[in-house]
Amino acid sequence: MFIHQSSDQRKQLVLETKGRMIKLTHQEEQQQRARASRSSRHHSEKLDSETLLRLYRKMIVLRRFEEKVTEVYLAGLIPGLAHPYIGEEAVAVGVCDVLNNDDYIISNHRGHGHSIAKGIEPREIMGELMGKKTGVVGGLGGSMHAADLSKGVIFSTAIVGGGIPIATGVGLKFRNSGTEQVCVCFFGDGAANIGSFHEGINLAAIWKLPVIFVCENNFFATSMPQQKATGSKTIAERGSAYGIPGVLVDGMNVLDVRKAAAEAVERARNKEGPSLLECRTYRFKGHGVYDTGLVYRTKDEVSEWVSKDPITRLGRMLVEDRIATPKDIEAIDKEAIKIAEDSVEYAKASPYPTLDEMKKLTFVRHGVE
């Protein structure tokens, strides 16, 4: 597990996975020591209260939404699959908070959090999950294929690493158009070991494209531990092979994520090329709702990561810094629960697409445009 403590509390940083202690690389240790020297409170002092409260609201909305997704999935209301984002909220919220509406993101199989963080309404995502006409793509895409160009969610794909070369293509379009738009591609640690990772990032580096590649490293590609599938100690260090920044980020701290993302976005807008962010995070649940996640992980390991909950972490800071009271935090949580419940009721009441509508989007008769 990733242990994030101040330097006076420890003499070395460690990565513990499945009970094994592995010394970090020199590059990783330097990055983490530099980050550890700046407390979360130091970060909060640089952001206004409105921004800090917005980050908290967004994360708690994602958490309550995903909890509802789990509930309705187990009730048999969601066809297909669903992969909860519970525990990883700081990454989507921290990254998307520094993007403009016309910036694009490309998501993956665990994409509900990305989509909502970028601006799609929870109602539309829940409708999509239930296969309803009011879903973000008319109920035809399901859990892993949300898209809304008006909100900058260009594509979500269940193909591991499939979004990486597409993001490079989007970045090429932005560069050739002369805009200041950027594209963010979210992918997991498993995707870092396939060919499109190298091909997409290498091309983006050569052409200095405005793309931010965000690896959400939760240490397991389904059930495969990262240290058994990856030769390097970090994924971030691979950035040096392409001549671009590779930044290791505490993905359980929304303020660290936001800061790293802001720097990468500024670099991209300044036409300085892409960046690779490795956000070390953890999914509190299994790979999908159908998976307990405890066959290949221990309860102690999960509990240790839950103790680093990014929502609890920021909420505690808000209270300690007197930005919010415990009652304020409770009120925000209650509002998030209402939003989640509303999304379910809205989706339940929505109609399914008709057969004729589905045919029009599935088949094209010869000679008919």
N, C-alpha and C positions, 0 to 999 in steps of 0.2 A: 504494500500500500504506500501511497505517497504521503509522507509525513511532512507537514508544513509547520515548522516551529521557528521561533526567533533564535538567532545565533547564540545567545547566552544560555539557551536551554538545551543546546546540543552541540556536539563537536563534529558531527558529520551528518550529511543528509543521506537518507537511505530510501531504497525502493523495495518494498516488501510485497511479494506476491505469493499467495498460497503458503505462507509461513517461511519463505526463503528470503534472506536479506542479501541484496545485491548492491555493491558500491556503485555510485553513479559515476558517469564519465566526468572528466575534468570540465568539459564544456557545460554539461548539465549542472554540475555542482556550482560553477561560477554564476550561471544564470539564476539558479535557485537561491544562492546566498545573497545575490544582489536584490532579488525580489523579497527575500525574508527580511532584509534590512529596512524595508519600507512597510510599515504596518498598514492594515486595512483602514485604520482611522486616518492615516496620512493621505490615503487616496480619497477618502470621503471629504476631507477638507478642501480638495480641489474641485469638487462637484457641488452644485447648489442643491438645496433640499428638494426642490422639485424633481431634479434628475434622479436623486437617490430613491425617492418615494416611487417614482415611475418604474425604476428597475425592480423594486420590490413587488409592486403590483403586477407587473408583467410576469415575474417568476411564479407568484402564487396563483395567478390565473392559469398558467400552464400546468402547475401541479394539480390543482383541483379539477381541471379539465381531463387530464390523463387518468386521474383516479375514477372519474365518471366513465371514461372509455373502458377501463377495466371492468367496472360494474356492469355496464350494458352489454359488453362482450360476453361476460359469463352468463348473462340473462338470455343470450341467444339472439340479440338484436343487431349484431354486427356480422355480416357475412364475410368470409375470407379471414384475413389475419389482422393483427394489431400489435404494434411494438411500442410500448410505453416509453416516454421520455423522462420518467420520474428519476430525479437525481442529477440530470444533466442540464437543467434549465438555465444555469448561469451562462452556458456557452451560446445558446441561441439568442438569449436576451442581451447579453453583453455585446455580441457582434452586431445584431440587427439594430441596436440602439444608436449606432453611429452611421447608419446608412440612410440615404435619402429615399424617397418614395420611388424614384425612377432608377435606383440601383437594383440590380437583379440578384437573386439567390437561386442556387440549384440544390435541391435537397435529396434525401435518400429514403430508405425504408422506414427510418425512425424520424419522420418529418413533421408530425403534428406541431411540435414545439417551434420548429423553424417557421412554418407557415403562419402560425398565430403571432409569433414575435415580429414577423414582417408586416403584419397588418390584416391578414384574413380573419374574418369574424369566426369565433368558436362555433356559432350556429352553422356556418357553411361547412366547416370541417366535420362536425358531427353529422350533418345531413349527408355528406359524402361517405362517411364511414358506414352509415346505415343504408347506403344505396338509394337515397332519395333524390327527387328532381331538384330540390333546393340546395343540393350539395354544390361545392365549389366548381365541379366539372359535371354537374348534372347527375351525380350518382353513378357514373360509369367508370370512375377511376378507382374508387375505394381508398383504403388507408394509405397506400404507398404512392399515389399518383396525383397529389394535389397540384393545382396550377392556377394562377390568376395574374396575368400580365399587368393588370391595372394596379396591383399591389407589389409588383416586382418579383413574384414567385413564378419563374419561367418554366420550371420543370422539377418533378420529383421522380426518382427512378429506384426500382428495387434491384436493379443490376448493380452488383458491388463494384464501385469505382466507375460506373458508367457515366456519372455526371462530370468527371474530371476533364476529359477531352471536350465535352460540350461547353464547359465553362471557358476553356481556352478559346473556343470558337466565338463565344459571346464577347470575350475580351477583345478578340480581333475585330469584331464588328464595331465595338466602342472606339477602338483606336482609329480605325479607318474613317469613322464618322466624325472624329475630332471632338467628341463629347468628353465630359469629366465623369461619366458614369463608371461604376465599378461592378464587378461580378464576384460574388462569394460562393464558393463550392464547399458544402459540408460533406464529409465522408468519415467512415470509421477507420480504426487501426487495421482492420483486415484488408481494406481497399488499398492501403499503402504498399502492399506486396504483390500487386498485379501490374501488368504491363502498361495499362493506360495511365497509371500514376506517373511513371517515368515519362511516357510520351507527351502527356498533357502538360506537365509542369516544365519539361525541357523546352517545349515549343514556346510556352508562355514566357519563359526566361529569355530565350533567344530574341523574341520579338518585343520584349519589355511590355507585356500586356497588363492591363489594369485588373488583375484577378487576385483574390485572396483565397488561398487554399486552406481550409480549416479542418484539421484532423481531430475528430472527437475521440480521443483515445480512452476508452473505458476498460482497456486491458484484456478484453475478450472478443474475438471474432466468433460470434455465437457462443461456442463453448471452448474455443481454442485460446489458451493463454498467450498473450503477446510474446512473452519471452521464449516461447517454444517455436514461434513462427517468424520471428524477426531477429536478424543477426546483430543489428545495431542496438545500442542501449536506448536511443531515442529516435523518434521519427523526424523531429525538428532538425537534427544534425544533417539530415540528407539535403537540406536546403543549400549547404555549401557546395554540393556537387553540381548544382545548377547556377551557382553564383548569385543566389538570392538569400535574403534573410530567412533563417529558420529559428523560430522563437518558441521556447518551451513556456507554457502558460499554466498557472494553477486554474484548472477548469472548474473548481469548486468555489471560486471567488469571482463574482460577477464584475467586480471593480477591476481586477487584474485582466480579465478577458476584455472588458470594454477598452481599457488603456492600450492593450496590445493590438486590438482591432482598429482603434482610431489611428495608431501609428501606421499600420499596414494600409489603411484606406487613404491616408494622406500621401503616402509614398506612391500609391497607385494613381491617385488623381494628379500628382505631379509628374506623371509619365516616367517614373523611376522603375516600373516593373512590378512583378508579382511578389508575394510573400507567402511563406508556409508557416502556419501556426499549429502547434501541437497542443491542444487543450486537454490536459489530463483530468479526466472526470470519471464517473462511475454510475452505472445504472443500478438503482436500488432493487429493481425487480429482475425477472428473467429476460431472456432475449425477446420473447413475445409473451402475451398474456397466458399462453398455453404452457409456459416454462416456469418452473419454480426458481430456477437459477441456483439451486443448492446442490445439484449433482456434481458440478465442477467448481463450486465455490463453497467456502465454509461459512457458517453463520457468524463466526467471529469476524471474518473478513468483511462481510456485508455490514455488520454492526459498526465496525471501525469507520467505514466510509460514511454510513448514515450519520455518525457523530460529526461529520464535516459538512452536513447539509448546507448548501449555499443559501437557501431561503432563511433558515434559522440563523445562519451566520450574519446575514445582512440585517435581519430583523433585530437581532441583539445589538448590533452596532447603532442602528437608528435610535433605539431606546437609550443606550449608554451615552450617545452624543446629543440626546435631547432633541432630536429631529422629529421624533414621534413618541407618543406614550403607548403603554401596553394596550390601552383601549383603542387607540388609533390602529395598531397592528391587528387587533381583533376585528375591528370594523372592516379593514381591507380584506381580511380573510373571509368574512361573512359575505362580502360583495362578490368575491371570487367564486364562492360556493354557489351563489345565486346565478352567476353567469354560466357556470357549468350545468346547473340544473335546467336553466332556460334553454341551453343548447340541446339538451336531451328532449325536452318537451316539444321544442320547435321541430326537431327532426322526426319525432314520433308522429306529429300531426301532419307532416309533409307527405305529399303523394309520391309514389314511385313513378319513374318515367314510363310512358306508355310503350307498347311494343312498336308502334309506328315510329315513335321518336327514336327508339334504339336502332331500328332498321336504317333510318336515314343517316345515322352516325356510324353504321357498321358496313353497309353495303352501298355500292354505287352501280346503278344499271349501266350497261354499255351504251355509250352515246349520249348519256345524260350528265350534264355538268351540275 
